[in-house]
Amino acid sequence: MLFLVAALLLLGVMLGTVAHAPLSFTLVAAAVIGVWLAVFAVRERHGRRRETSN
């Protein structure tokens, strides 16, 4: 339960920060985070396939 409260508090802080940032900066930051998450997902999937094939 404490983790949920902390996550919601962090989300509120981040959304508050984004509300004051220019739209162009917000879109660039969102794109960078999205690419980072996509790369992470591909690396995780590729790593798990390699482990199961051995």
ZAMARGU-4260 file (C-alpha; in steps of 0.2 Angstrom, whole numbers, plus 5000, padded with zeros to 4 digits):
<rodrens>
0) 5000/5000/5000 | 5014/5012/5004 | 5022/5008/4987 | 5005/5013/4979 | 5005/5030/4988
5) 5023/5034/4984 | 5019/5030/4965 | 5004/5041/4965 | 5014/5055/4974 | 5028/5054/4961
10) 5015/5054/4947 | 5007/5069/4954 | 5024/5078/4955 | 5028/5073/4937 | 5012/5079/4930
15) 5013/5095/4939 | 5030/5098/4931 | 5024/5093/4914 | 5010/5106/4915 | 5022/5120/4917
20) 5034/5114/4904 | 5033/5119/4885 | 5023/5107/4874 | 5038/5105/4863 | 5049/5100/4878
25) 5036/5088/4884 | 5034/5079/4867 | 5053/5077/4865 | 5054/5070/4883 | 5040/5058/4880
30) 5048/5052/4863 | 5065/5049/4872 | 5056/5039/4886 | 5046/5029/4873 | 5062/5025/4864
35) 5071/5020/4879 | 5056/5009/4885 | 5056/5001/4868 | 5074/4997/4868 | 5073/4990/4885
40) 5058/4979/4880 | 5068/4972/4865 | 5084/4969/4875 | 5073/4960/4888 | 5064/4949/4876
45) 5080/4945/4866 | 5089/4940/4883 | 5075/4929/4888 | 5075/4920/4872 | 5094/4917/4873
50) 5092/4910/4891 | 5078/4897/4886 | 5087/4891/4871 | 5103/4885/4881
</rodrens>
